Amino acid sequence: MNRPEFFEPSREDAIALLGRHHVGRLAFTFHDRVDIEPISYVFADGHVWGRTAPGTKLTTVQHHPWVAFEVDEIEGLFEWRSVVVRGTLYFLADEGGQRAEESYARALELLRGIDPGALTPEDMTPDRVALFRIFADEINIRAARTTG
């Protein structure tokens, strides 16, 4: 078996990976507890855009908005790429001034690109009413491949 090589692809590779996928994991913390949950998303404009349902996660992130978000591509034990985005999560409202309404409208437009029924009567996940964006303060990528 060939030896694995671990390396850091370019930022462009990281952004391309984020753009190819629409499910990742959101990691957040509050006090001494760390949680991680799968979530659907769109990466655009330097942000991770998504939506979630009200509940514990929403309450926790409102108090501690610094999060990490991860997306992976895995073909095998030593054939993978993993992107981690770190940043601040902002909840979006459809009211509260022009800028807030524009961000909400942009989120809805992007999310309807992967789920046309989002926030319509045909919505497959109607409980996910809280829209958010994560400003990508940091984008890091790590990868492995076999050499030979």
Phi and psi in degrees as a GROMACS rama.xvg file:
@    title "Ramachandran Plot"
@    xaxis  label "Phi"
@    yaxis  label "Psi"
@TYPE xy
-71.6502  150.054  ASN-2
-73.9741  144.237  ARG-3
-77.3013  150.013  PRO-4
-118.979  128.155  GLU-5
-105.354  134.6  PHE-6
-154.058  171.759  PHE-7
-114.12  104.251  GLU-8
-63.0932  176.613  PRO-9
-75.2996  164.064  SER-10
-59.9835  -37.0417  ARG-11
-61.7618  -38.1692  GLU-12
-63.7723  -39.7763  ASP-13
-63.1662  -45.8007  ALA-14
-65.3394  -39.0148  ILE-15
-63.2937  -41.9355  ALA-16
-62.2059  -45.6936  LEU-17
-58.4653  -36.6861  LEU-18
-74.209  -24.0688  GLY-19
-78.9499  -18.5168  ARG-20
-119.35  164.725  HIS-21
-138.918  13.3061  HIS-22
-133.907  128.788  VAL-23
-143.21  -171.463  GLY-24
-120.716  129.57  ARG-25
-98.4799  122.428  LEU-26
-109.519  134.68  ALA-27
-147.048  159.582  PHE-28
-138.059  151.264  THR-29
-152.313  125.117  PHE-30
57.9894  -124.755  HIS-31
-102.107  19.6544  ASP-32
-117.29  133.103  ARG-33
-115.24  133.212  VAL-34
-125.616  155.852  ASP-35
-142.964  133.713  ILE-36
-138.427  142.36  GLU-37
-70.2451  146.438  PRO-38
-154.752  144.132  ILE-39
-83.3187  151.588  SER-40
-157.085  171.124  TYR-41
-134.324  136.881  VAL-42
-103.481  121.403  PHE-43
-160.214  151.443  ALA-44
57.8998  29.1446  ASP-45
74.5219  16.8689  GLY-46
-131.634  152.888  HIS-47
-95.2392  121.648  VAL-48
-109.093  135.858  TRP-49
-158.083  -174.176  GLY-50
-147.208  155.179  ARG-51
-148.229  170.82  THR-52
-95.4625  150.575  ALA-53
-59.0013  149.271  PRO-54
154.041  -160.578  GLY-55
-58.2928  -45.7201  THR-56
-58.9403  -47.2681  LYS-57
-59.7866  -46.967  LEU-58
-62.6112  -44.4039  THR-59
-61.7796  -49.2666  THR-60
-67.4962  -29.5625  VAL-61
-64.5281  -30.2841  GLN-62
-87.2054  -25.6763  HIS-63
-141.515  84.5848  HIS-64
-80.5412  2.16967  PRO-65
-84.9023  122.912  TRP-66
-133.857  168.328  VAL-67
-124.587  149.022  ALA-68
-135.796  130.688  PHE-69
-127.022  141.323  GLU-70
-135.066  136.264  VAL-71
-124.801  153.178  ASP-72
-124.455  123.361  GLU-73
-131.76  120.293  ILE-74
-105.756  -21.3511  GLU-75
-174.761  -179.482  GLY-76
-54.4583  -40.5302  LEU-77
-123.212  30.1825  PHE-78
-133.342  88.1692  GLU-79
-155.969  163.102  TRP-80
-137.599  139.758  ARG-81
-138.255  125.198  SER-82
-110.693  133.565  VAL-83
-120.269  124.963  VAL-84
-105.466  129.538  VAL-85
-116.432  138.658  ARG-86
178.288  -167.844  GLY-87
-103.743  133.703  THR-88
-93.0325  128.21  LEU-89
-117.175  127.405  TYR-90
-82.0357  144.774  PHE-91
-111.442  141.536  LEU-92
-120.27  149.701  ALA-93
-88.5661  16.3157  ASP-94
-148.213  163.723  GLU-95
115.594  22.2958  GLY-96
111.926  165.133  GLY-97
-61.331  -44.6452  GLN-98
-63.3822  -42.4947  ARG-99
-63.0971  -43.7563  ALA-100
-65.8697  -36.3824  GLU-101
-66.112  -42.2814  GLU-102
-63.9811  -42.0727  SER-103
-62.3479  -45.9239  TYR-104
-63.2758  -39.8664  ALA-105
-64.3554  -44.0996  ARG-106
-59.8792  -47.1972  ALA-107
-62.5823  -42.4657  LEU-108
-58.7587  -47.7633  GLU-109
-66.1953  -44.4911  LEU-110
-67.1509  -32.8823  LEU-111
-71.1841  -15.6543  ARG-112
-67.2889  -27.4419  GLY-113
-105.722  -19.1351  ILE-114
-143.775  86.9367  ASP-115
-55.7549  -23.1173  PRO-116
-87.842  2.17424  GLY-117
-55.5657  125.826  ALA-118
56.4871  37.7401  LEU-119
-125.234  173.366  THR-120
-60.8847  -19.4492  PRO-121
-92.6636  10.4087  GLU-122
-59.5969  126.927  ASP-123
-77.7937  -19.9809  MET-124
-132.802  69.0966  THR-125
-66.6217  -13.8032  PRO-126
-77.4248  -15.8559  ASP-127
-85.7816  80.6372  ARG-128
-104.027  -8.53881  VAL-129
-94.3085  111.733  ALA-130
-88.9619  146.553  LEU-131
-147.868  166.105  PHE-132
-139.836  147.508  ARG-133
-113.007  118.715  ILE-134
-73.6161  124.237  PHE-135
-79.9407  83.9942  ALA-136
-62.7282  -41.4423  ASP-137
-133.224  140.135  GLU-138
-129.428  116.986  ILE-139
-120.547  144.022  ASN-140
-133.397  138.447  ILE-141
-129.418  152.432  ARG-142
-151.16  163.192  ALA-143
-136.257  149.369  ALA-144
-153.716  158.287  ARG-145
-90.8956  143.604  THR-146
-101.857  156.09  THR-147
